[in-house]
């Protein structure tokens, strides 16, 4: 008999397999973004809340996953070692209180995404919104960011300015005086920032494709 936890674990595994958060999977499936969120899995009275067969069918269609493959996730997803990685929307990243001076997440209230083998201490996830990283990354995709990783010319990075602006760019050049950033989306301009205006730079170490 299938358990409540198994079904939700399989949905999480399906999302992670496609480089998405639970909300990203819901959006790609044409559903309300909160359909698969953790807050939806338990009713207000404490009883388990199950996903509808319609929402599962739409998720399978959106990810081109057949039923046999999804059934495999019911066991593989439960058996695979997974870690909860902090997840925040890119649009929220410029708000105060989310990061320390080194670019690591702090505080409470983060959503989470399950990724097999991910090191929670060294990475966190940003969910892409809008077209700022198009055509490389799409709306709803998830990128893993590692503030502790070495950053080199040509790396794709997330940059936060001292004014709270968050940029997703490619590092073109970095000197003691300034940081030159090349835009991923040609519709957005390249940027050159004085180093005094850069709060932190974190390398994108993985992204859904």
C-alpha positions as CSV (number, residue, x, y, z in Angstrom):
1,X,0.0,0.0,0.0
2,X,1.3,3.4,-1.0
3,X,1.9,5.8,1.9
4,X,1.3,9.5,2.1
5,X,5.0,10.2,2.5
6,X,5.9,8.1,-0.5
7,X,3.7,10.0,-2.9
8,X,5.0,13.4,-1.8
9,X,8.6,12.1,-1.8
10,X,8.1,10.9,-5.4
11,X,6.7,14.4,-6.4
12,X,9.8,16.0,-4.8
13,X,12.0,13.6,-6.6
14,X,10.3,14.3,-9.9
15,X,10.8,18.1,-9.4
16,X,14.5,17.6,-8.4
17,X,15.1,15.3,-11.4
18,X,13.9,18.2,-13.7
19,X,15.9,20.9,-11.8
20,X,12.8,22.4,-10.2
21,X,11.4,23.2,-6.8
22,X,8.0,21.9,-5.8
23,X,6.5,25.3,-6.7
24,X,8.4,25.4,-10.0
25,X,7.0,22.0,-10.9
26,X,3.5,23.2,-10.1
27,X,3.9,26.3,-12.3
28,X,5.3,24.2,-15.2
29,X,2.3,21.9,-14.9
30,X,-0.1,24.8,-15.1
31,X,-1.1,24.5,-11.5
32,X,-1.3,27.0,-8.6
33,X,2.4,27.5,-7.5
34,X,1.5,26.3,-4.0
35,X,-0.1,23.0,-5.1
36,X,2.9,20.8,-4.1
37,X,4.3,23.0,-1.3
38,X,5.0,21.4,2.1
39,X,2.4,23.5,3.7
40,X,-0.2,21.8,1.5
41,X,0.6,18.3,2.7
42,X,-1.0,18.5,6.1
43,X,-4.6,19.8,6.6
44,X,-5.4,22.4,9.2
45,X,-6.8,19.7,11.5
46,X,-3.5,17.7,11.2
47,X,-4.8,15.1,8.8
48,X,-2.6,14.1,5.8
49,X,-3.6,15.9,2.6
50,X,-3.0,13.9,-0.6
51,X,-2.2,15.3,-4.1
52,X,-5.0,14.9,-6.6
53,X,-4.6,12.4,-9.5
54,X,-5.2,15.3,-11.8
55,X,-2.3,17.4,-10.4
56,X,0.0,14.3,-10.6
57,X,-1.1,13.7,-14.2
58,X,-0.4,17.3,-15.2
59,X,3.1,17.1,-13.6
60,X,3.9,13.9,-15.5
61,X,2.8,15.5,-18.7
62,X,4.7,18.7,-18.1
63,X,7.9,16.7,-17.5
64,X,7.4,14.1,-20.2
65,X,7.4,11.4,-17.5
66,X,5.5,8.2,-18.0
67,X,3.6,6.4,-15.1
68,X,6.2,3.6,-14.9
69,X,9.0,6.1,-14.3
70,X,7.0,7.9,-11.7
71,X,6.2,4.6,-9.9
72,X,10.0,4.0,-9.8
73,X,10.4,7.3,-8.0
74,X,8.1,6.0,-5.3
75,X,10.8,3.7,-4.2
76,X,14.0,5.3,-5.6
77,X,13.1,8.7,-4.1
78,X,12.6,7.2,-0.7
79,X,15.7,5.2,-0.8
80,X,18.1,7.8,-2.2
81,X,20.0,9.9,0.4
82,X,18.6,13.4,0.1
83,X,19.3,16.7,1.9
84,X,17.1,19.7,2.2
85,X,18.7,22.7,0.6
86,X,17.5,26.2,1.4
87,X,15.5,27.7,-1.4
88,X,14.5,31.3,-2.1
89,X,13.1,33.1,-5.1
90,X,15.6,35.3,-7.1
91,X,13.3,38.3,-6.7
92,X,13.3,38.0,-2.9
93,X,17.1,37.7,-2.7
94,X,17.6,41.5,-2.7
95,X,15.5,41.9,0.4
96,X,17.3,42.4,3.7
97,X,17.8,39.7,6.3
98,X,18.3,36.7,4.1
99,X,22.1,36.6,3.8
100,X,25.1,37.1,5.9
101,X,28.1,39.2,4.7
102,X,29.6,36.2,2.9
103,X,26.4,35.4,1.0
104,X,25.2,32.4,3.0
105,X,21.5,32.2,4.0
106,X,20.6,33.1,7.5
107,X,17.5,33.3,9.6
108,X,14.3,31.3,9.3
109,X,11.4,31.1,6.9
110,X,13.2,29.6,3.9
111,X,11.4,27.1,1.7
112,X,13.5,24.0,0.9
113,X,14.2,21.7,-2.0
114,X,15.3,18.1,-1.8
115,X,18.4,17.3,-3.8
116,X,20.3,13.9,-3.7
117,X,23.8,14.3,-2.3
118,X,23.7,18.0,-1.9
119,X,25.9,19.5,0.8
120,X,23.6,21.9,2.7
121,X,26.5,23.6,4.4
122,X,28.0,24.8,1.1
123,X,25.1,25.5,-1.3
124,X,21.6,26.9,-1.4
125,X,19.1,27.2,-4.2
126,X,17.7,30.2,-6.0
127,X,14.5,29.8,-8.1
128,X,14.5,31.8,-11.3
129,X,11.7,34.2,-12.0
130,X,11.2,36.3,-15.1
131,X,13.6,36.4,-18.1
132,X,16.7,38.0,-16.5
133,X,18.7,34.8,-17.2
134,X,17.0,33.8,-20.4
135,X,17.7,31.9,-22.7
136,X,20.1,29.9,-20.5
137,X,17.8,29.5,-17.5
138,X,14.0,29.6,-17.6
139,X,11.3,30.9,-15.3
140,X,10.9,28.3,-12.5
141,X,14.3,26.7,-13.0
142,X,16.5,26.3,-10.0
143,X,20.2,27.1,-9.7
144,X,22.5,25.9,-6.9
145,X,24.7,28.7,-5.6
146,X,28.0,28.1,-3.6
147,X,29.2,31.3,-1.8
148,X,32.4,29.4,-0.7
149,X,33.4,28.3,-4.2
150,X,36.3,30.0,-6.0
151,X,35.1,32.4,-8.7
152,X,36.9,32.7,-12.0
153,X,36.5,34.7,-15.2
154,X,33.8,33.1,-17.3
155,X,31.8,31.7,-14.3
156,X,28.1,32.4,-14.1
157,X,27.5,34.1,-10.8
158,X,24.9,35.7,-8.5
159,X,26.0,39.2,-7.4
160,X,24.4,41.2,-4.6
161,X,25.2,44.9,-4.3
162,X,25.4,46.8,-1.1
163,X,22.2,48.5,-2.2
164,X,20.3,45.2,-2.3
165,X,20.2,44.7,-6.0
166,X,20.7,41.0,-7.1
167,X,22.2,40.3,-10.5
168,X,22.6,37.0,-12.4
169,X,25.6,37.5,-14.7
170,X,28.8,36.0,-16.1
171,X,32.0,37.3,-14.5
172,X,34.0,39.0,-17.3
173,X,36.8,40.5,-15.2
174,X,37.5,41.3,-11.6
175,X,40.2,43.7,-10.3
176,X,40.9,45.4,-7.0
177,X,38.8,48.4,-8.1
178,X,35.9,47.0,-10.1
179,X,33.9,43.9,-11.2
180,X,32.9,43.6,-14.8
181,X,29.8,41.5,-15.4
182,X,28.5,40.2,-18.8
183,X,24.8,39.8,-19.1
184,X,23.4,36.3,-19.7
185,X,20.3,37.7,-21.4
186,X,21.4,40.0,-24.3
187,X,18.3,42.1,-23.7
188,X,19.8,43.2,-20.4
189,X,23.0,45.4,-20.3
190,X,26.4,44.4,-19.0
191,X,27.4,46.0,-15.7
192,X,30.6,47.3,-14.2
193,X,30.5,47.8,-10.5
194,X,33.1,49.4,-8.1
195,X,34.2,46.7,-5.7
196,X,33.0,48.9,-2.8
197,X,29.4,48.4,-4.1
198,X,29.7,44.6,-4.2
199,X,28.4,42.9,-1.1
200,X,29.2,39.4,-2.3
201,X,29.6,37.2,-5.4
202,X,28.6,33.5,-5.4
203,X,29.2,31.0,-8.2
204,X,26.4,29.1,-9.8
205,X,27.6,25.4,-9.5
206,X,24.6,23.6,-11.0
207,X,21.5,24.5,-12.9
208,X,18.6,22.7,-14.5
209,X,19.0,22.4,-18.3
